[in-house]
């Protein structure tokens, strides 16, 4: 599913009006009616007070339509006009008159802090103040109004985007943004819902199709692509009946140092669990008995040194290599890592200390094969590209790094982001239970395992990240968030494959722990 910018959404509205013989007023009515239908379906006429806060533009117009429809169906509705300007959109004015014509209670004008209404915690709030229309700092008293709404702790529904959020940059005041219980957004999701800095402002998200012009939606490239089941399923490669292990490649996992052998074990097992035909771990001598005991399916090559890797030499021909897991940054290990990069031509995934060494010696980036995959967490990424002041700046700097180096960057997080050339992919699976030691090592092994089976590096990155998160999602239904271990992700990889082909079922609730 594409993610569009605010400018692209406005262009989509224009294309719809021009190409489909529909007025902007009709489009607003249609979109807002769908939101009303969702509210009405869930409330079923419940007699709770509903507070609708409307701005002066088209988002406010949406709010006025919703307020009118709720009133016509017998709900107790209090509508407020957040009067921060003398300007009003044409469609806002039309719907303002339509609401006045049917309502026993005209909208209340809010012009200053003295006009703020009382809101109780068991009331319903509908936020239609700005949506994607916010493009400059809010008037101070409007910021205070948003904080007043948040302080009520009532169930809050935001129309399109929570007010106080920009579509393309960080909020001016992190406390001056509506904390929405649910955001109902139009046609396509927005980038702000998937960045940690801005995604916190909505607990749940629902995307509704409002009938925007199909030709525009299909032909216009988005600013990012959201990767859910329907997007990753076509990537899947079925197995041939007469295949043998040689058809599914040989994974080589290079890493480990004294006290950090578990991560290599996890990565190697993950490569096998994801389908690699063979797997070999290249480790220091101290790992020999550990790995042979913990993972009898894997083969082993040991370095001459006991505690860390000093010289990466082998006589196998791996299909794909993962390196860096638990590697350490000893001086001799750095030299061995550089020598390996100078000789290696095999598709590569670099994680953990491999990334840290690259960050310390960025001249080594020129030695990487094209489309090498790097899988940093936030601190590793900061060492690689420098610090940032916002998630938007982080994305910008990361994209510049990718275009400069020709690598594929997998930025691990709640919604892992994959950057390739000028393309951005955002993953939809995963949960907070996966914030646990070894989770990233498992991901590295999974991506390597997929590359061994003939998935190209971009496919392996996208598919691996999705399956990794899906395995974690399946696992928490059994044990919850806190008890999740990295090896639980591995044990559910098979189920994450099977989940791809299941018919969707009603979503099972997971306790908010």
PyMOL commands that set and color helices and strands:
alter all, ss='L'
color gray80, all
select helices_A, chain A and resi 6-19+24-43+58-72+90-102+113-115+131-133+140-151+191-194+196-199+214-219+229-235+245-248+262-273+285-294+331-343+353-360+362-367+378-385+391-405+432-434+439-452+457-479+486-491+493-499
alter helices_A, ss='H'
color red, helices_A
select strands_A, chain A and resi 2-3+50-54+77-82+108-110+124-128+155-159+182-186+205-208+224-227+250-255+278-283+299-302+320-325+347-350+373-374+408-411+417-420+423-427
alter strands_A, ss='S'
color yellow, strands_A
deselect
rebuild
show_as cartoon
